[in-house]
């Protein structure tokens, strides 16, 4: 196959078939990577998952691959997050022509947000009164450390960002503050971006949290 168009009929049927097999929570995307990356999507099913449509661009992962930053392109069962905080389990597979040049990709994004909430609920029923576990993160950069702290705090809140209430986000901020996350350079900026809140809201939540602690000590 020298181009996506050579097998376009089969590939679009594959997109439709995979989406039908796994249901409305499964987005399947076909990219043509021989033209402009700004409009690489040539077929998509269940685009409501990420809000994309035919004619939209690819993601940063595909761009990095085309740039030559990754030797092995295919990635399976990795977790990603949409702009509105929904958690996806994704796989990306790349197609090459006879010369070894990347010409396209097939990407599957399964929304597991509701499954994660259900899992958390089941865990509270299955393991009541379980002893607390101490987690220590061994990382090679403070950025990775901050990612680990954010993930741990989100697990304690028990909800993906997309379905968090104001109180949930406030609790997560308080947990991160207690763990020292705001001592990391630009930690506040990353946490704001992750929770999709402004710096003003972040500081407001921090102050509310501190005030609540003081009142409880009186």
LODOKOL-247799 format. One record per residue (C-alpha): residue in one letter; x, y, z. Coordinates in steps of 0.02 Angstrom, whole numbers, padded with zeros to 5 digits, always signed. Example, Ala and Ser with C-alpha at 12.3 -4.5 7.8 and 13.67 -1.06 7.14 Angstrom:
<nodes>
A+00615-00225+00390;S+00684-00053+00357;
</nodes>
This chain:
<nodes>
X+00000+00000+00000;X+00076+00164-00056;X-00060+00278+00009;X-00214+00273+00119;X-00321+00301-00035;X-00263+00132-00105;X-00362+00042+00030;X-00479+00182+00082;X-00637+00078+00062;X-00574-00062+00172;X-00500+00056+00302;X-00661+00156+00320;X-00757-00007+00341;X-00632-00057+00474;X-00662+00108+00566;X-00850+00079+00560;X-00835-00104+00612;X-00723-00073+00762;X-00835+00066+00826;X-00990-00044+00805;X-00904-00186+00898;X-00856-00084+01051;X-01001+00039+01058;X-01029+00225+01078;X-00887+00247+01203;X-00758+00194+01073;X-00689+00322+00952;X-00597+00255+00799;X-00496+00375+00691;X-00409+00354+00524;X-00270+00478+00482;X-00192+00512+00312;X-00016+00570+00355;X+00042+00605+00178;X-00040+00775+00166;X-00064+00922+00284;X-00061+00872+00467;X-00186+01011+00502;X-00320+00906+00418;X-00256+00727+00436;X-00420+00646+00494;X-00503+00565+00342;X-00626+00451+00433;X-00692+00447+00611;X-00826+00355+00708;X-00896+00416+00876;X-00806+00581+00862;X-00907+00646+01009;X-00778+00564+01123;X-00646+00695+01082;X-00755+00820+00988;X-00662+00793+00824;X-00722+00769+00645;X-00657+00733+00470;X-00536+00872+00420;X-00469+00900+00597;X-00284+00878+00642;X-00192+00736+00728;X-00123+00739+00904;X+00049+00781+00972;X+00099+00596+00971;X+00081+00582+00783;X+00172+00745+00759;X+00318+00685+00866;X+00326+00524+00766;X+00331+00616+00600;X+00465+00729+00671;X+00571+00575+00705;X+00568+00588+00895;X+00508+00407+00914;X+00584+00254+00833;X+00440+00135+00867;X+00277+00219+00822;X+00144+00096+00878;X+00078+00123+01055;X-00047+00010+01141;X-00160+00029+01294;X-00097+00197+01354;X-00202+00320+01454;X-00244+00494+01391;X-00360+00633+01449;X-00477+00743+01347;X-00489+00931+01370;X-00643+00909+01480;X-00555+00782+01590;X-00623+00616+01527;X-00502+00469+01536;X-00468+00368+01378;X-00378+00202+01351;X-00297+00220+01182;X-00198+00127+01050;X-00115+00202+00895;X-00054+00097+00749;X+00044+00169+00603;X+00046+00112+00422;X+00198+00124+00308;X+00226+00109+00121;X+00354-00007+00041;X+00492+00120+00068;X+00456+00122+00255;X+00380+00296+00255;X+00233+00325+00372;X+00077+00358+00270;X-00065+00342+00395;X-00126+00284+00564;X-00275+00200+00646;X-00313+00259+00823;X-00435+00187+00949;X-00490+00290+01100;X-00603+00205+01226;X-00686+00316+01357;X-00664+00226+01525;X-00719+00372+01635;X-00880+00290+01695;X-00792+00122+01718;X-00664+00205+01832;X-00804+00279+01939;X-00889+00109+01948;X-00724+00026+01995;X-00699+00149+02137;X-00874+00117+02202;X-00849-00072+02196;X-00683-00058+02286;X-00765+00030+02434;X-00888-00115+02447;X-00761-00254+02422;X-00621-00187+02533;X-00699-00090+02679;X-00579-00039+02816;X-00426-00086+02716;X-00262-00029+02792;X-00189+00127+02712;X-00047+00103+02591;X+00107+00212+02589;X+00158+00263+02415;X+00332+00324+02373;X+00369+00384+02197;X+00543+00354+02128;X+00562+00473+01981;X+00700+00556+01881;X+00624+00730+01870;X+00515+00845+01974;X+00393+00850+01828;X+00367+00661+01845;X+00353+00683+02034;X+00215+00812+02011;X+00124+00696+01890;X+00132+00558+02020;X+00064+00674+02157;X-00079+00731+02045;X-00123+00551+02001;X-00119+00498+02184;X-00229+00645+02237;X-00354+00607+02099;X-00362+00425+02154;X-00401+00484+02331;X-00541+00597+02268;X-00604+00449+02167;X-00666+00540+02013;X-00597+00592+01844;X-00584+00781+01822;X-00729+00784+01698;X-00855+00740+01834;X-00776+00830+01982;X-00880+00958+02076;X-00808+01117+02151;X-00791+01027+02318;X-00700+00882+02235;X-00574+01000+02155;X-00552+01093+02319;X-00517+00929+02407;X-00391+00879+02274;X-00302+01046+02291;X-00296+01024+02480;X-00224+00849+02460;X-00092+00914+02339;X-00050+01057+02458;X-00027+00933+02601;X+00089+00829+02492;X+00196+00982+02453;X+00150+00991+02269;X+00150+01181+02270;X+00332+01183+02325;X+00378+01117+02152;X+00421+01254+02027;X+00271+01291+01915;X+00172+01161+02011;X+00024+01280+02026;X+00020+01310+01838;X+00016+01124+01798;X-00118+01089+01927;X-00225+01232+01859;X-00211+01161+01684;X-00251+00985+01744;X-00406+01040+01840;X-00455+01168+01707;X-00463+01311+01831;X-00387+01485+01841;X-00246+01537+01958;X-00373+01645+02051;X-00484+01493+02080;X-00333+01392+02137;X-00281+01521+02267;X-00462+01542+02321;X-00479+01354+02351;X-00314+01352+02446;X-00371+01493+02560;X-00541+01411+02588;X-00453+01250+02634;X-00338+01336+02758;X-00485+01430+02836;X-00581+01267+02856;X-00433+01187+02944;X-00415+01335+03064;X-00601+01330+03106;X-00592+01145+03144;X-00447+01176+03264;X-00542+01307+03364;
</nodes>
